[in-house]
Amino acid sequence: MEAKSINNYKCPACGGGLNFNPASGKIVCEYCDSSYTVEQIEEIYKPAQTNVDPEGEGNSDDAPELSEDQYAPDETHWNTDELNSNWGEDSGNMREYNCPSCGANLICEATTAATSCPYCGNPTIIETQFAGSLRPDYCIPFKIKKEDAINNLKNFYKKKFLLPKTFSDQNHLEEIKGVYVPFWLFDGTSEGTVNFRTSSSTTVRHGNKETTTTRYFDCVRSGKIDFTKIPVDASEKMPDDMMDSLEPFDYNELKEFSTAYLPGYLADKYDVTVDQCSKRAHNRCSKTFVDSMEETVTGYDTCKVTGTNISIKNGKVHYALIPVYLLYTKWNDQKFLFAVNGQTGKVVGNLPISKGRSFIFFLINFLLGIGIGAAVAAIAMLIIKWFVD
């Protein structure tokens, strides 16, 4: 895809490089500290003429194909008509990197340096020609700075006695990277019926005896709920449970996508199609529908779902980028990936446990149990723990 002109997002005041500042939500010059709104930068670099390829040559349309037999005949497929791969003049300002180790495909603004893969830590990142792919419809801009993400990780490690000392010492927190993780946003409608089995109990006391009477009821709730932008992550390299744990994101802060949000950050290209994410989207819609119906069943002691009959009407699908800070590290040949919500600062990740420190922890508690003074045990723990990995 060729552009007639290349927007390199240089500072209008001094010509220095620009970076998006998540704290202020503005584009800031790294040399003269001039700041601009996204709208101002877009207006300054707005192309005078849009370069359109009438033959479609050079455009890579990666719009996912939907399986014809995945859903019941009375259901419609997700509407992907509004997804597009036309980056216009922005394509000339983009770079693409490929990780030969894990296969990650990352895109970024031309001034952003990619020195290692944020998913697997591989130091070799191969720069390739930007191939287009789908252009996101929306993004949630980074709201917290890299320094804040590092501090949140430090607090995450803090007071973890069983964490190996060498692990935290060798963790290069400065290597944390801001990555926009790809998401599909599904619109749809859930309609149906949910059956509940409920109970109410009363207790009557007669002298020294108590009699409890439990009555059971069958409750039925029917309804219809419209859903807008149900999120499902579209990156195979980003564990689903990790992304689920990072929630919630405030989708009220979704912005129309602009490459002005990319300087200083990487953006992962989706590698899980709409078709592959449909089941998760349906499950999310169905679960929310059941939970909403259950909220209307009140006045009982217990409530249990006994049956559902829910149909999902598929609507439009949008492509969005969600802000996440990623830190990959290894310890004792084990891989660890930590993630920080780039909007709220929430941290998720699994920490290793030192077998030596676990033994000491058990020993200290044993000594306390047999009467050794707490102060003596605490001092012994402080002395010993620094000599154990």
Contacts in CASP RR format, 6 or more apart in sequence:
PFRMAT RR
TARGET T0000
AUTHOR 0000-0000-0000
METHOD contacts of the structure
MODEL  1
MEAKSINNYKCPACGGGLNFNPASGKIVCEYCDSSYTVEQIEEIYKPAQT
NVDPEGEGNSDDAPELSEDQYAPDETHWNTDELNSNWGEDSGNMREYNCP
SCGANLICEATTAATSCPYCGNPTIIETQFAGSLRPDYCIPFKIKKEDAI
NNLKNFYKKKFLLPKTFSDQNHLEEIKGVYVPFWLFDGTSEGTVNFRTSS
STTVRHGNKETTTTRYFDCVRSGKIDFTKIPVDASEKMPDDMMDSLEPFD
YNELKEFSTAYLPGYLADKYDVTVDQCSKRAHNRCSKTFVDSMEETVTGY
DTCKVTGTNISIKNGKVHYALIPVYLLYTKWNDQKFLFAVNGQTGKVVGN
LPISKGRSFIFFLINFLLGIGIGAAVAAIAMLIIKWFVD
1 53 0 8 1.000
1 58 0 8 1.000
1 59 0 8 1.000
1 87 0 8 1.000
1 88 0 8 1.000
1 91 0 8 1.000
1 92 0 8 1.000
1 130 0 8 1.000
1 132 0 8 1.000
2 51 0 8 1.000
2 92 0 8 1.000
3 51 0 8 1.000
3 88 0 8 1.000
3 89 0 8 1.000
3 90 0 8 1.000
3 91 0 8 1.000
3 92 0 8 1.000
4 47 0 8 1.000
4 49 0 8 1.000
4 51 0 8 1.000
4 89 0 8 1.000
5 47 0 8 1.000
5 89 0 8 1.000
6 89 0 8 1.000
6 92 0 8 1.000
6 93 0 8 1.000
7 45 0 8 1.000
7 47 0 8 1.000
7 89 0 8 1.000
7 90 0 8 1.000
7 92 0 8 1.000
7 93 0 8 1.000
7 259 0 8 1.000
8 93 0 8 1.000
8 110 0 8 1.000
8 111 0 8 1.000
9 17 0 8 1.000
9 18 0 8 1.000
9 27 0 8 1.000
9 41 0 8 1.000
9 45 0 8 1.000
9 93 0 8 1.000
9 109 0 8 1.000
9 111 0 8 1.000
9 259 0 8 1.000
9 260 0 8 1.000
9 263 0 8 1.000
10 16 0 8 1.000
10 17 0 8 1.000
10 18 0 8 1.000
11 17 0 8 1.000
11 18 0 8 1.000
11 29 0 8 1.000
11 31 0 8 1.000
11 32 0 8 1.000
11 34 0 8 1.000
12 34 0 8 1.000
12 36 0 8 1.000
12 44 0 8 1.000
13 29 0 8 1.000
13 32 0 8 1.000
13 34 0 8 1.000
14 29 0 8 1.000
14 31 0 8 1.000
14 32 0 8 1.000
14 34 0 8 1.000
15 29 0 8 1.000
15 31 0 8 1.000
16 29 0 8 1.000
16 30 0 8 1.000
16 31 0 8 1.000
16 32 0 8 1.000
17 29 0 8 1.000
17 30 0 8 1.000
17 31 0 8 1.000
17 111 0 8 1.000
17 263 0 8 1.000
18 27 0 8 1.000
18 28 0 8 1.000
18 29 0 8 1.000
18 30 0 8 1.000
18 36 0 8 1.000
18 41 0 8 1.000
18 111 0 8 1.000
18 263 0 8 1.000
19 27 0 8 1.000
19 28 0 8 1.000
19 30 0 8 1.000
19 263 0 8 1.000
19 264 0 8 1.000
20 26 0 8 1.000
20 27 0 8 1.000
20 28 0 8 1.000
20 38 0 8 1.000
20 141 0 8 1.000
20 142 0 8 1.000
20 260 0 8 1.000
20 261 0 8 1.000
20 262 0 8 1.000
20 263 0 8 1.000
20 264 0 8 1.000
20 265 0 8 1.000
21 27 0 8 1.000
21 28 0 8 1.000
21 35 0 8 1.000
21 145 0 8 1.000
22 141 0 8 1.000
22 142 0 8 1.000
22 143 0 8 1.000
22 144 0 8 1.000
22 145 0 8 1.000
22 323 0 8 1.000
22 342 0 8 1.000
23 143 0 8 1.000
23 144 0 8 1.000
23 145 0 8 1.000
24 35 0 8 1.000
25 37 0 8 1.000
25 38 0 8 1.000
25 141 0 8 1.000
26 35 0 8 1.000
26 36 0 8 1.000
26 37 0 8 1.000
26 38 0 8 1.000
27 35 0 8 1.000
27 36 0 8 1.000
27 37 0 8 1.000
27 38 0 8 1.000
27 40 0 8 1.000
27 41 0 8 1.000
27 260 0 8 1.000
27 263 0 8 1.000
28 34 0 8 1.000
28 35 0 8 1.000
28 36 0 8 1.000
29 35 0 8 1.000
36 44 0 8 1.000
38 255 0 8 1.000
38 258 0 8 1.000
38 260 0 8 1.000
38 261 0 8 1.000
41 260 0 8 1.000
42 258 0 8 1.000
42 260 0 8 1.000
47 88 0 8 1.000
47 89 0 8 1.000
50 88 0 8 1.000
50 89 0 8 1.000
51 88 0 8 1.000
51 89 0 8 1.000
53 59 0 8 1.000
59 85 0 8 1.000
59 86 0 8 1.000
59 132 0 8 1.000
60 85 0 8 1.000
60 131 0 8 1.000
60 132 0 8 1.000
60 133 0 8 1.000
61 85 0 8 1.000
61 134 0 8 1.000
62 85 0 8 1.000
62 133 0 8 1.000
62 134 0 8 1.000
62 270 0 8 1.000
63 80 0 8 1.000
63 83 0 8 1.000
63 85 0 8 1.000
63 134 0 8 1.000
64 80 0 8 1.000
64 273 0 8 1.000
64 274 0 8 1.000
64 275 0 8 1.000
64 276 0 8 1.000
65 273 0 8 1.000
65 275 0 8 1.000
66 77 0 8 1.000
66 78 0 8 1.000
66 80 0 8 1.000
66 274 0 8 1.000
66 275 0 8 1.000
66 278 0 8 1.000
67 275 0 8 1.000
70 275 0 8 1.000
70 278 0 8 1.000
71 77 0 8 1.000
71 278 0 8 1.000
71 314 0 8 1.000
74 311 0 8 1.000
75 311 0 8 1.000
75 312 0 8 1.000
75 313 0 8 1.000
75 314 0 8 1.000
76 313 0 8 1.000
76 314 0 8 1.000
76 315 0 8 1.000
77 314 0 8 1.000
78 186 0 8 1.000
78 274 0 8 1.000
78 278 0 8 1.000
78 281 0 8 1.000
78 314 0 8 1.000
78 315 0 8 1.000
78 316 0 8 1.000
78 317 0 8 1.000
79 314 0 8 1.000
79 315 0 8 1.000
79 316 0 8 1.000
79 317 0 8 1.000
80 274 0 8 1.000
80 316 0 8 1.000
80 317 0 8 1.000
81 316 0 8 1.000
82 137 0 8 1.000
82 316 0 8 1.000
82 317 0 8 1.000
82 318 0 8 1.000
83 134 0 8 1.000
83 137 0 8 1.000
83 317 0 8 1.000
83 318 0 8 1.000
83 319 0 8 1.000
84 134 0 8 1.000
84 135 0 8 1.000
85 132 0 8 1.000
85 133 0 8 1.000
85 134 0 8 1.000
85 135 0 8 1.000
86 135 0 8 1.000
87 94 0 8 1.000
87 132 0 8 1.000
87 135 0 8 1.000
90 135 0 8 1.000
90 259 0 8 1.000
91 130 0 8 1.000
91 132 0 8 1.000
92 110 0 8 1.000
92 130 0 8 1.000
93 109 0 8 1.000
93 110 0 8 1.000
93 259 0 8 1.000
94 107 0 8 1.000
94 108 0 8 1.000
94 109 0 8 1.000
94 110 0 8 1.000
94 130 0 8 1.000
94 132 0 8 1.000
94 259 0 8 1.000
95 107 0 8 1.000
95 108 0 8 1.000
95 109 0 8 1.000
95 110 0 8 1.000
95 112 0 8 1.000
95 114 0 8 1.000
95 127 0 8 1.000
95 130 0 8 1.000
96 105 0 8 1.000
96 106 0 8 1.000
96 107 0 8 1.000
96 127 0 8 1.000
96 128 0 8 1.000
96 129 0 8 1.000
96 130 0 8 1.000
96 131 0 8 1.000
97 105 0 8 1.000
97 106 0 8 1.000
97 107 0 8 1.000
97 108 0 8 1.000
97 114 0 8 1.000
97 125 0 8 1.000
97 126 0 8 1.000
97 127 0 8 1.000
97 128 0 8 1.000
97 266 0 8 1.000
98 104 0 8 1.000
98 105 0 8 1.000
98 106 0 8 1.000
98 125 0 8 1.000
98 126 0 8 1.000
98 128 0 8 1.000
99 105 0 8 1.000
99 106 0 8 1.000
99 117 0 8 1.000
99 119 0 8 1.000
99 120 0 8 1.000
99 122 0 8 1.000
99 124 0 8 1.000
99 125 0 8 1.000
99 126 0 8 1.000
100 122 0 8 1.000
100 124 0 8 1.000
100 126 0 8 1.000
101 117 0 8 1.000
101 120 0 8 1.000
101 121 0 8 1.000
101 122 0 8 1.000
101 124 0 8 1.000
102 117 0 8 1.000
102 119 0 8 1.000
102 120 0 8 1.000
102 122 0 8 1.000
102 237 0 8 1.000
103 237 0 8 1.000
104 117 0 8 1.000
104 118 0 8 1.000
104 119 0 8 1.000
104 120 0 8 1.000
104 237 0 8 1.000
104 268 0 8 1.000
105 268 0 8 1.000
105 269 0 8 1.000
105 271 0 8 1.000
106 114 0 8 1.000
106 117 0 8 1.000
106 118 0 8 1.000
106 125 0 8 1.000
106 179 0 8 1.000
106 266 0 8 1.000
106 267 0 8 1.000
106 268 0 8 1.000
106 269 0 8 1.000
107 130 0 8 1.000
107 133 0 8 1.000
107 262 0 8 1.000
107 266 0 8 1.000
107 267 0 8 1.000
107 269 0 8 1.000
108 114 0 8 1.000
108 262 0 8 1.000
108 264 0 8 1.000
108 265 0 8 1.000
108 266 0 8 1.000
108 267 0 8 1.000
109 259 0 8 1.000
109 262 0 8 1.000
109 263 0 8 1.000
109 264 0 8 1.000
111 263 0 8 1.000
111 264 0 8 1.000
112 262 0 8 1.000
112 263 0 8 1.000
112 264 0 8 1.000
112 265 0 8 1.000
112 266 0 8 1.000
114 125 0 8 1.000
114 127 0 8 1.000
114 266 0 8 1.000
115 123 0 8 1.000
115 125 0 8 1.000
116 122 0 8 1.000
116 123 0 8 1.000
116 125 0 8 1.000
116 175 0 8 1.000
116 177 0 8 1.000
117 125 0 8 1.000
117 328 0 8 1.000
118 177 0 8 1.000
118 178 0 8 1.000
118 179 0 8 1.000
118 266 0 8 1.000
118 326 0 8 1.000
118 327 0 8 1.000
118 328 0 8 1.000
119 237 0 8 1.000
119 238 0 8 1.000
119 326 0 8 1.000
119 328 0 8 1.000
119 337 0 8 1.000
120 237 0 8 1.000
120 328 0 8 1.000
120 335 0 8 1.000
121 328 0 8 1.000
133 269 0 8 1.000
133 270 0 8 1.000
134 270 0 8 1.000
134 319 0 8 1.000
135 257 0 8 1.000
135 319 0 8 1.000
136 182 0 8 1.000
136 257 0 8 1.000
136 267 0 8 1.000
136 319 0 8 1.000
136 320 0 8 1.000
136 321 0 8 1.000
137 185 0 8 1.000
137 256 0 8 1.000
137 257 0 8 1.000
137 318 0 8 1.000
137 319 0 8 1.000
137 320 0 8 1.000
138 185 0 8 1.000
138 254 0 8 1.000
138 255 0 8 1.000
138 256 0 8 1.000
138 257 0 8 1.000
138 318 0 8 1.000
138 319 0 8 1.000
138 320 0 8 1.000
138 321 0 8 1.000
139 180 0 8 1.000
139 254 0 8 1.000
139 255 0 8 1.000
139 257 0 8 1.000
139 258 0 8 1.000
139 261 0 8 1.000
139 320 0 8 1.000
139 321 0 8 1.000
139 322 0 8 1.000
139 323 0 8 1.000
140 249 0 8 1.000
140 250 0 8 1.000
140 251 0 8 1.000
140 253 0 8 1.000
140 254 0 8 1.000
140 255 0 8 1.000
140 320 0 8 1.000
140 321 0 8 1.000
140 322 0 8 1.000
140 323 0 8 1.000
140 343 0 8 1.000
141 253 0 8 1.000
141 255 0 8 1.000
141 261 0 8 1.000
141 323 0 8 1.000
142 178 0 8 1.000
142 261 0 8 1.000
142 265 0 8 1.000
142 323 0 8 1.000
142 342 0 8 1.000
142 343 0 8 1.000
143 253 0 8 1.000
143 323 0 8 1.000
143 342 0 8 1.000
143 343 0 8 1.000
143 344 0 8 1.000
144 340 0 8 1.000
144 342 0 8 1.000
144 343 0 8 1.000
144 344 0 8 1.000
144 345 0 8 1.000
146 176 0 8 1.000
146 178 0 8 1.000
146 325 0 8 1.000
148 345 0 8 1.000
149 176 0 8 1.000
149 178 0 8 1.000
149 325 0 8 1.000
149 340 0 8 1.000
149 342 0 8 1.000
149 345 0 8 1.000
150 173 0 8 1.000
150 174 0 8 1.000
150 176 0 8 1.000
152 340 0 8 1.000
152 345 0 8 1.000
152 346 0 8 1.000
152 347 0 8 1.000
153 173 0 8 1.000
153 176 0 8 1.000
153 327 0 8 1.000
153 338 0 8 1.000
153 340 0 8 1.000
153 347 0 8 1.000
154 173 0 8 1.000
155 347 0 8 1.000
156 338 0 8 1.000
156 347 0 8 1.000
157 163 0 8 1.000
157 168 0 8 1.000
157 171 0 8 1.000
157 351 0 8 1.000
160 351 0 8 1.000
161 357 0 8 1.000
161 361 0 8 1.000
161 381 0 8 1.000
161 385 0 8 1.000
162 353 0 8 1.000
162 354 0 8 1.000
162 357 0 8 1.000
162 358 0 8 1.000
162 361 0 8 1.000
163 351 0 8 1.000
163 352 0 8 1.000
163 353 0 8 1.000
163 354 0 8 1.000
163 357 0 8 1.000
164 331 0 8 1.000
164 332 0 8 1.000
164 352 0 8 1.000
164 353 0 8 1.000
164 354 0 8 1.000
164 357 0 8 1.000
164 389 0 8 1.000
165 354 0 8 1.000
165 385 0 8 1.000
165 386 0 8 1.000
165 388 0 8 1.000
165 389 0 8 1.000
166 331 0 8 1.000
166 389 0 8 1.000
167 329 0 8 1.000
167 331 0 8 1.000
167 351 0 8 1.000
167 352 0 8 1.000
167 354 0 8 1.000
170 329 0 8 1.000
170 331 0 8 1.000
171 327 0 8 1.000
171 329 0 8 1.000
172 329 0 8 1.000
173 327 0 8 1.000
175 327 0 8 1.000
176 325 0 8 1.000
176 326 0 8 1.000
176 327 0 8 1.000
176 340 0 8 1.000
177 265 0 8 1.000
177 266 0 8 1.000
177 325 0 8 1.000
177 326 0 8 1.000
177 327 0 8 1.000
178 264 0 8 1.000
178 265 0 8 1.000
178 266 0 8 1.000
178 323 0 8 1.000
178 324 0 8 1.000
178 325 0 8 1.000
178 326 0 8 1.000
178 342 0 8 1.000
179 265 0 8 1.000
179 266 0 8 1.000
179 267 0 8 1.000
179 268 0 8 1.000
179 323 0 8 1.000
179 324 0 8 1.000
179 325 0 8 1.000
179 326 0 8 1.000
180 261 0 8 1.000
180 262 0 8 1.000
180 265 0 8 1.000
180 266 0 8 1.000
180 267 0 8 1.000
180 268 0 8 1.000
180 321 0 8 1.000
180 322 0 8 1.000
180 323 0 8 1.000
180 324 0 8 1.000
181 233 0 8 1.000
181 235 0 8 1.000
181 238 0 8 1.000
181 243 0 8 1.000
181 268 0 8 1.000
181 321 0 8 1.000
181 322 0 8 1.000
181 323 0 8 1.000
181 324 0 8 1.000
182 233 0 8 1.000
182 234 0 8 1.000
182 235 0 8 1.000
182 267 0 8 1.000
182 268 0 8 1.000
182 269 0 8 1.000
182 270 0 8 1.000
182 319 0 8 1.000
182 320 0 8 1.000
182 321 0 8 1.000
182 322 0 8 1.000
183 231 0 8 1.000
183 232 0 8 1.000
183 233 0 8 1.000
183 234 0 8 1.000
183 319 0 8 1.000
183 320 0 8 1.000
183 321 0 8 1.000
183 322 0 8 1.000
184 231 0 8 1.000
184 232 0 8 1.000
184 234 0 8 1.000
184 270 0 8 1.000
184 274 0 8 1.000
184 277 0 8 1.000
184 281 0 8 1.000
184 317 0 8 1.000
184 318 0 8 1.000
184 319 0 8 1.000
184 320 0 8 1.000
185 229 0 8 1.000
185 230 0 8 1.000
185 231 0 8 1.000
185 317 0 8 1.000
185 318 0 8 1.000
185 319 0 8 1.000
185 320 0 8 1.000
186 227 0 8 1.000
186 229 0 8 1.000
186 230 0 8 1.000
186 232 0 8 1.000
186 277 0 8 1.000
186 281 0 8 1.000
186 285 0 8 1.000
186 314 0 8 1.000
186 315 0 8 1.000
186 316 0 8 1.000
186 317 0 8 1.000
187 227 0 8 1.000
187 228 0 8 1.000
187 229 0 8 1.000
187 230 0 8 1.000
187 315 0 8 1.000
187 316 0 8 1.000
187 317 0 8 1.000
187 318 0 8 1.000
188 226 0 8 1.000
188 227 0 8 1.000
188 228 0 8 1.000
188 230 0 8 1.000
188 285 0 8 1.000
188 312 0 8 1.000
188 313 0 8 1.000
188 314 0 8 1.000
188 315 0 8 1.000
189 224 0 8 1.000
189 225 0 8 1.000
189 226 0 8 1.000
189 227 0 8 1.000
189 312 0 8 1.000
189 313 0 8 1.000
189 315 0 8 1.000
190 224 0 8 1.000
190 225 0 8 1.000
190 227 0 8 1.000
190 285 0 8 1.000
190 286 0 8 1.000
190 288 0 8 1.000
190 289 0 8 1.000
190 310 0 8 1.000
190 311 0 8 1.000
190 312 0 8 1.000
190 313 0 8 1.000
191 223 0 8 1.000
191 224 0 8 1.000
191 225 0 8 1.000
191 310 0 8 1.000
191 311 0 8 1.000
191 313 0 8 1.000
192 222 0 8 1.000
192 223 0 8 1.000
192 224 0 8 1.000
192 289 0 8 1.000
192 308 0 8 1.000
192 309 0 8 1.000
192 310 0 8 1.000
192 311 0 8 1.000
193 220 0 8 1.000
193 221 0 8 1.000
193 222 0 8 1.000
193 223 0 8 1.000
193 308 0 8 1.000
193 309 0 8 1.000
193 310 0 8 1.000
194 220 0 8 1.000
194 221 0 8 1.000
194 222 0 8 1.000
194 289 0 8 1.000
194 290 0 8 1.000
194 293 0 8 1.000
194 294 0 8 1.000
194 305 0 8 1.000
194 307 0 8 1.000
194 308 0 8 1.000
194 309 0 8 1.000
194 310 0 8 1.000
195 218 0 8 1.000
195 219 0 8 1.000
195 220 0 8 1.000
195 305 0 8 1.000
195 306 0 8 1.000
195 307 0 8 1.000
195 308 0 8 1.000
196 218 0 8 1.000
196 219 0 8 1.000
196 220 0 8 1.000
196 221 0 8 1.000
196 294 0 8 1.000
196 297 0 8 1.000
196 303 0 8 1.000
196 304 0 8 1.000
196 305 0 8 1.000
196 306 0 8 1.000
197 216 0 8 1.000
197 217 0 8 1.000
197 218 0 8 1.000
197 219 0 8 1.000
197 303 0 8 1.000
197 304 0 8 1.000
197 306 0 8 1.000
198 216 0 8 1.000
198 217 0 8 1.000
198 218 0 8 1.000
198 219 0 8 1.000
198 297 0 8 1.000
198 300 0 8 1.000
198 301 0 8 1.000
198 302 0 8 1.000
198 303 0 8 1.000
198 304 0 8 1.000
199 214 0 8 1.000
199 215 0 8 1.000
199 216 0 8 1.000
199 217 0 8 1.000
199 300 0 8 1.000
199 301 0 8 1.000
199 302 0 8 1.000
200 214 0 8 1.000
200 215 0 8 1.000
200 217 0 8 1.000
200 299 0 8 1.000
200 300 0 8 1.000
200 301 0 8 1.000
201 212 0 8 1.000
201 213 0 8 1.000
201 214 0 8 1.000
201 215 0 8 1.000
201 301 0 8 1.000
202 212 0 8 1.000
202 213 0 8 1.000
203 210 0 8 1.000
203 211 0 8 1.000
203 212 0 8 1.000
203 213 0 8 1.000
204 210 0 8 1.000
204 211 0 8 1.000
204 212 0 8 1.000
204 213 0 8 1.000
205 211 0 8 1.000
217 300 0 8 1.000
218 306 0 8 1.000
219 297 0 8 1.000
219 300 0 8 1.000
219 303 0 8 1.000
221 293 0 8 1.000
221 294 0 8 1.000
221 296 0 8 1.000
221 297 0 8 1.000
222 293 0 8 1.000
223 293 0 8 1.000
225 288 0 8 1.000
225 289 0 8 1.000
225 292 0 8 1.000
227 285 0 8 1.000
227 288 0 8 1.000
229 251 0 8 1.000
229 254 0 8 1.000
229 318 0 8 1.000
229 320 0 8 1.000
230 281 0 8 1.000
230 284 0 8 1.000
230 285 0 8 1.000
231 249 0 8 1.000
231 251 0 8 1.000
231 320 0 8 1.000
231 322 0 8 1.000
232 277 0 8 1.000
232 280 0 8 1.000
232 281 0 8 1.000
232 284 0 8 1.000
233 240 0 8 1.000
233 243 0 8 1.000
233 272 0 8 1.000
233 322 0 8 1.000
234 270 0 8 1.000
234 271 0 8 1.000
234 272 0 8 1.000
234 273 0 8 1.000
234 277 0 8 1.000
234 319 0 8 1.000
235 268 0 8 1.000
235 270 0 8 1.000
235 271 0 8 1.000
235 272 0 8 1.000
236 271 0 8 1.000
236 272 0 8 1.000
237 268 0 8 1.000
237 271 0 8 1.000
238 268 0 8 1.000
238 324 0 8 1.000
238 339 0 8 1.000
239 337 0 8 1.000
240 280 0 8 1.000
242 337 0 8 1.000
242 339 0 8 1.000
242 348 0 8 1.000
242 349 0 8 1.000
243 324 0 8 1.000
243 339 0 8 1.000
245 348 0 8 1.000
245 349 0 8 1.000
246 324 0 8 1.000
246 339 0 8 1.000
246 341 0 8 1.000
246 346 0 8 1.000
246 348 0 8 1.000
248 344 0 8 1.000
249 322 0 8 1.000
249 341 0 8 1.000
249 343 0 8 1.000
249 344 0 8 1.000
250 343 0 8 1.000
250 344 0 8 1.000
253 343 0 8 1.000
254 320 0 8 1.000
255 261 0 8 1.000
257 320 0 8 1.000
257 321 0 8 1.000
265 323 0 8 1.000
267 321 0 8 1.000
270 319 0 8 1.000
274 317 0 8 1.000
278 314 0 8 1.000
282 312 0 8 1.000
285 312 0 8 1.000
286 308 0 8 1.000
286 310 0 8 1.000
286 312 0 8 1.000
289 310 0 8 1.000
290 305 0 8 1.000
290 308 0 8 1.000
290 310 0 8 1.000
294 303 0 8 1.000
294 305 0 8 1.000
297 303 0 8 1.000
323 341 0 8 1.000
323 342 0 8 1.000
323 343 0 8 1.000
324 339 0 8 1.000
324 340 0 8 1.000
324 341 0 8 1.000
324 342 0 8 1.000
325 339 0 8 1.000
325 340 0 8 1.000
325 342 0 8 1.000
326 337 0 8 1.000
326 338 0 8 1.000
326 339 0 8 1.000
326 340 0 8 1.000
327 337 0 8 1.000
327 338 0 8 1.000
327 339 0 8 1.000
327 340 0 8 1.000
328 335 0 8 1.000
328 336 0 8 1.000
328 337 0 8 1.000
328 338 0 8 1.000
329 335 0 8 1.000
329 336 0 8 1.000
329 338 0 8 1.000
330 336 0 8 1.000
331 352 0 8 1.000
332 352 0 8 1.000
334 352 0 8 1.000
336 349 0 8 1.000
336 350 0 8 1.000
336 351 0 8 1.000
336 352 0 8 1.000
337 349 0 8 1.000
338 347 0 8 1.000
338 348 0 8 1.000
338 349 0 8 1.000
339 347 0 8 1.000
339 348 0 8 1.000
339 349 0 8 1.000
340 346 0 8 1.000
340 347 0 8 1.000
341 347 0 8 1.000
354 388 0 8 1.000
354 389 0 8 1.000
356 388 0 8 1.000
356 389 0 8 1.000
357 385 0 8 1.000
357 388 0 8 1.000
360 381 0 8 1.000
360 384 0 8 1.000
360 385 0 8 1.000
360 388 0 8 1.000
361 381 0 8 1.000
364 377 0 8 1.000
364 380 0 8 1.000
364 381 0 8 1.000
367 373 0 8 1.000
367 377 0 8 1.000
367 380 0 8 1.000
368 374 0 8 1.000
368 377 0 8 1.000
END
